Amino acid sequence: MFNKVLIANRGEIALRIVRACREIGMRTVAVYSEADRQALHVRHADEAYLIGPAAARDSYLQGERIIEVALKSGAGAIHPGYGFLAERADFAQACLDAGLAYIGPKPSSIAAMGDKAVARQTVSAAGVPVVPGTEGEGALRDDELLRLAPGIGFPLLIKATAGGGGKGMREVHTLVEMPDLLHAARREAEASFGDGNVYLEKLVEGARHIEIQILADQLGNTIYLGERECSIQRRHQKLLEEAPSPFIAEDEDLRQRMGEVAVRAAQSTGYANAGTIEFLVDKDRNFYFLEMNTRLQVEHPVTELVTGIDIVKEQIRIARGRPLRYAQADVKLKGWAIECRINAEDPYNNFMPSTGVIGQILQPTGPGVRIDTGVFAGFEISPYYDSLISKLIVSGETRGEAILRMRRALEEYIILGVRTNIPFHQNLMDSPRFIGGQFDTRFVEQRFSIGLDDEGHEETAPIPAIIATLVAHREARRAANIVQRNERDTSNWKWLGRWERLQR
């Protein structure tokens, strides 16, 4: 049984785990690179240790060094968060070999489900429908992938077998362009996850990206916590998530069938801890297994808000050998939650990354607003890590209320010093198609653009906004006007006082 946890991560997720540990009375150990000396997770943890230079491969991806720090600090467990080492079976096994608890699934489950190609084969054997693709076990060479591609059919996706977040992923439309895209995908996967292996998957057009959150203890109990809608993506990277899904909210039968399949997929590997089964759902509501993320998801807060279950605390309880506190009948979805990923990137310049020092940050507050962040005024957004600044999460009784609340929160959110994608989210909240729930995974790239409406016409909304800004500026200047000094040597009030005294 452990009472001190090392967090092998950085940023908002490291701080999120620190807070969860503190609430249940556990001490925490942070690790940081030279670029993160002043980071919030370093300040809030009970102890903090430098593990290397700014580049992730020299710091946060150094598993052996992190385990050394855990043993040196007296930590009894390691929580990997998401990204970096979170889906590395060899790291999880190394933790166990060193006598440390790993707050995540067993290494065998990570190996089976973390490798996307093996995962497809595993769940297919359990009767779970999968998207057509290369289902062979192990690594495939480029020539083998090129030979198999025509049989799958174009368009298709090249995907990294390790990791996620759109890294190591390329869309292919012809066999001619495929060799170069394979090379690029392998290079990016190797840089991001230390594993350049890739596989192929049929691109299901017009599909929704729906994921099911599961929790499983070490005693064999497994439950699902409803679904999350993750179809708002750009270049296969999620930008906004919500729970429940507007596509499934009125179809309890579909939700139950997907949940049961997710549980079956997890149980096929003896899975324990938190995980996510991702599906593609086509227009006819047929769903296919996409992949399993054997870790905590970036978007887990929306599920927490609609279920009332703290997923991070449950992860820790499960790792300590405790049984689940909830049965499937206890899981009830209440209200609606939306999460916007606030990234340091310029939506007016092809979402180019923006680096620099945050000069000022004013965060929204009020009913139903939650912000998970690891930045502050004076924090430097570096080019070494993901561009995520914060996760802005709102909740409401209905989806309409949640959208209105998100509009208000985005309007209050001010970040100076770097460019952010807040304007993108503001435009999205005003999109009729988004409001109506009429979107798929290609919506942002094909049907949505800042400055254009859903039909591609130029919006007129900025014109009154500019006029209102000019009026507000003029009124502010007028209010700030300073009355000039009187031509006399003193004020009129003093002259009046003197005159009154002379009249007595």
FENCOR-V169906 format. One line per field, one symbol per residue. ss: DSSP state (a for helix, b for strand, c for the rest). burial: b if it has 9 or more other ideal C-beta (glycine too) atoms within 8 Angstrom, else e. Layout:
ss: ???
burial: ???
//
This chain:
ss: cccbbbbcccaaaaaaaaaaaaacccbbbbbbbaaacccaaaaaccbbbbbbcccaaaccccaaaaaaaaaaacccbbbcccccccccaaaaaaaaacccbbccccaaaaaaaacaaaaaaaaaaccccbccbccccccccaaaaaaaaaaacccbbbbbcccccccccbbbccaaaaaaaaaaaaaaaaaaaccccbbbbbcccccbbbbbbbbbcccccbbbbbbbbbbbbbccbbbbbbbccccccccaaaaaaaaaaaaaaaacccccbbbbbbbbbcccccbbbbbbbccccccaaaaaaaacccaaaaaaaaaccccccccaaacccccbbbbbbbbcbbcccccbbccbbccbbbccccccbbbbbccccccbbccccccbbbbbbbbbccaaaaaaaaaaaaaacbbbcccccaaaaaaaaccaaaacccccccaaaaacbccbcccccbccaaaaaaaaaaaaaaaaaaaccccccccccccaaaaaaaaaaaac
burial: ebebbbbbbbbbbbbbbbbbbbeeebbbbbbbbbbbeebbbbebbebbbbbbebebebbbbbbebbbebbbebebbbbbbbbbbbbbbbebbbbbbebebbbbbbbbbbbbbbbbbbbbbbbbbebebebbebbeeeeebeeeebbebbeebebebbbbbbbbebebbbbbbeeeebbeebbbbbbbbbbebbebbbbbbbbebeebbbbbbbbbbbeeebbbbbbbbbbbbbeeeebbbbbbbbbbbeebeebbebbbbbbbbbbbbbebbbbbbbbbbbbeeeebbbbbbbbbbbbbbbbbbbbbebebbbbbbbbbbeeebebeeeebebebbbbbbbbbbbbbeeebeebbebbebbebbeeebbbbbbbbeeebbbeeeeebbbbbbbbbbeebebbbbbbbbbbebbebeebebbbbbbbbbbebebbbeeebebbbbeeebeeebbeeeeeeeeeeeeeeeeeeeeeeeeeeeeeeeeeeeeeeeeebeeeeeeeee
//
